[in-house]
Amino acid sequence: MCNHIHDTTNLDKVVAYVIYRTSRILRFRLVKFFQEQGINISPEQWFILVRLFQQAGQSQGELADRDLNDHPNITRLLDALERAELIERRSDPNDRRRTLVYLSAQGTRMMEQLLPLVFEERKRLFDGFSNTEIATLIQMLNRIEHNALHI
C-alpha cells in the first residue's frame, strides 16, 4: 500500500505534490480563461477584485493580510488595478491616515459581466463532484493550511 506522505518512489502519489500541481494547473487555467475573455489581469488581481466585490471599502492592509500577501506586493497589485481603472482608492472618512479601496464603476461592470462566466468555468472544473464532496475538500485543505501556518 502506498504511503502518500512518505512515498519516495512516485512523486505523482505524494499528496503535497498533487496539491501543488493541481494549484498550478488551476492558476494556469484561470490565466487562460481571462485571456479568452480578453481581460488582462492576474489571478492575484482577480482575488482582490472578488474581495472588493464582496465587501467594498477595505484597507490595503486588510486586503494584504487576508491573502497572506506582503504589503509591497499588494501595493503593486493595487497600483496595476488602479491604472486599469478597475479600482479607486479613497481616504477613510474616519481616519485620513488610512486609504480604503473600492471597485470603480468600470470594475463593478466587469465583475458583473465576468462572474457568471467564472461560475460556468467552475462548474466545468468541478464536474462530477457533489456539494458534499466539495465541502469536504475545502475542510481538508483548510486543515492543511492551518497546519502549515502553525508549524
C-alpha positions as CSV (number, residue, x, y, z in Angstrom):
1,M,0.0,0.0,0.0
2,C,1.3,3.5,-0.9
3,N,2.0,6.0,1.9
4,H,1.1,9.3,0.3
5,I,3.2,11.2,2.7
6,H,6.5,9.2,2.8
7,D,6.5,7.7,-0.7
8,T,9.8,8.3,-2.5
9,T,9.1,6.0,-5.4
10,N,6.5,8.0,-7.2
11,L,6.2,11.8,-6.9
12,D,2.7,11.7,-8.5
13,K,1.3,9.9,-5.5
14,V,2.7,12.3,-2.9
15,V,-0.2,14.3,-1.6
16,A,1.7,17.5,-1.1
17,Y,2.9,17.4,-4.7
18,V,-0.5,16.6,-6.1
19,I,-1.9,19.6,-4.3
20,Y,0.9,21.8,-5.6
21,R,0.5,20.5,-9.1
22,T,-3.3,21.0,-9.0
23,S,-2.8,24.5,-7.7
24,R,-0.5,25.4,-10.6
25,I,-2.9,23.9,-13.1
26,L,-5.9,25.8,-11.6
27,R,-3.8,29.0,-11.8
28,F,-2.8,28.3,-15.4
29,R,-6.5,27.6,-16.3
30,L,-7.6,30.9,-14.7
31,V,-5.0,32.9,-16.6
32,K,-6.1,31.2,-19.8
33,F,-9.7,31.9,-19.0
34,F,-9.0,35.6,-18.5
35,Q,-7.1,35.7,-21.8
36,E,-10.0,34.0,-23.6
37,Q,-12.3,36.8,-22.2
38,G,-9.9,39.5,-23.4
39,I,-9.1,40.6,-19.8
40,N,-5.5,41.3,-18.7
41,I,-5.5,40.6,-15.0
42,S,-3.6,38.1,-12.9
43,P,-5.2,35.6,-10.6
44,E,-4.0,37.6,-7.6
45,Q,-5.6,40.7,-9.0
46,W,-8.8,38.7,-9.6
47,F,-9.0,37.6,-6.0
48,I,-8.6,41.2,-4.9
49,L,-11.4,42.3,-7.2
50,V,-13.6,39.5,-5.8
51,R,-12.9,40.6,-2.2
52,L,-13.8,44.2,-3.1
53,F,-17.0,43.0,-4.9
54,Q,-18.0,41.1,-1.8
55,Q,-17.1,44.0,0.6
56,A,-16.3,47.5,-0.7
57,G,-14.1,49.8,1.2
58,Q,-11.3,47.6,2.5
59,S,-8.0,48.9,3.5
60,Q,-4.8,47.9,1.7
61,G,-3.7,46.2,4.9
62,E,-6.9,44.2,5.2
63,L,-6.5,43.0,1.6
64,A,-2.9,42.1,2.2
65,D,-3.4,40.2,5.5
66,R,-6.3,38.2,4.3
67,D,-4.4,36.5,1.5
68,L,-1.0,36.4,3.2
69,N,0.3,38.9,0.7
70,D,3.2,41.1,1.8
71,H,2.4,44.8,1.7
72,P,4.8,45.8,-1.2
73,N,3.2,43.1,-3.3
74,I,-0.4,44.2,-2.6
75,T,0.7,47.8,-3.4
76,R,1.9,46.7,-6.8
77,L,-1.3,44.7,-7.4
78,L,-3.5,47.6,-6.4
79,D,-1.4,50.1,-8.5
80,A,-1.9,47.9,-11.6
81,L,-5.7,47.7,-10.9
82,E,-5.9,51.4,-10.4
83,R,-4.0,52.1,-13.7
84,A,-6.5,49.7,-15.4
85,E,-9.3,51.9,-13.8
86,L,-10.8,48.8,-12.1
87,I,-10.4,50.2,-8.5
88,E,-10.3,53.5,-6.7
89,R,-8.5,54.5,-3.5
90,R,-10.2,56.9,-1.2
91,S,-9.3,58.4,2.1
92,D,-11.1,56.8,5.1
93,P,-13.6,59.4,6.3
94,N,-13.0,58.3,9.9
95,D,-9.2,58.2,9.7
96,R,-7.4,60.2,7.0
97,R,-4.2,58.2,7.5
98,R,-6.0,55.2,6.1
99,T,-6.9,54.6,2.5
100,L,-9.8,52.4,1.5
101,V,-10.1,50.5,-1.7
102,Y,-13.3,50.3,-3.8
103,L,-14.2,48.9,-7.2
104,S,-14.6,51.6,-9.8
105,A,-17.8,51.7,-11.9
106,Q,-15.8,50.0,-14.6
107,G,-14.5,47.4,-12.2
108,T,-18.1,46.7,-11.0
109,R,-19.4,46.3,-14.5
110,M,-16.5,43.9,-15.4
111,M,-17.3,41.8,-12.3
112,E,-21.0,41.7,-13.0
113,Q,-20.2,40.5,-16.6
114,L,-17.4,38.1,-15.6
115,L,-18.9,36.4,-12.6
116,P,-21.5,34.3,-14.4
117,L,-18.8,33.2,-16.8
118,V,-16.5,32.3,-13.9
119,F,-19.3,30.3,-12.3
120,E,-19.7,28.3,-15.6
121,E,-16.0,27.7,-15.7
122,R,-16.1,26.4,-12.1
123,K,-18.9,24.0,-13.0
124,R,-16.7,22.5,-15.7
125,L,-13.7,22.3,-13.4
126,F,-15.6,20.6,-10.6
127,D,-17.8,18.4,-12.8
128,G,-18.7,15.2,-11.1
129,F,-18.2,16.5,-7.6
130,S,-21.2,16.7,-5.2
131,N,-21.6,19.8,-3.0
132,T,-20.8,17.5,0.0
133,E,-17.5,16.4,-1.7
134,I,-16.5,20.0,-2.4
135,A,-17.3,21.0,1.2
136,T,-15.2,18.1,2.5
137,L,-12.3,19.1,0.1
138,I,-12.5,22.7,1.4
139,Q,-12.4,21.4,5.0
140,M,-9.4,19.2,4.3
141,L,-7.5,21.9,2.5
142,N,-8.3,24.4,5.3
143,R,-6.9,21.9,7.8
144,I,-3.7,21.5,5.8
145,E,-3.4,25.4,5.6
146,H,-3.9,25.7,9.3
147,N,-1.3,23.0,10.0
148,A,1.2,24.7,7.6
149,L,0.7,28.1,9.2
150,H,1.1,26.8,12.7
151,I,4.2,24.6,12.5
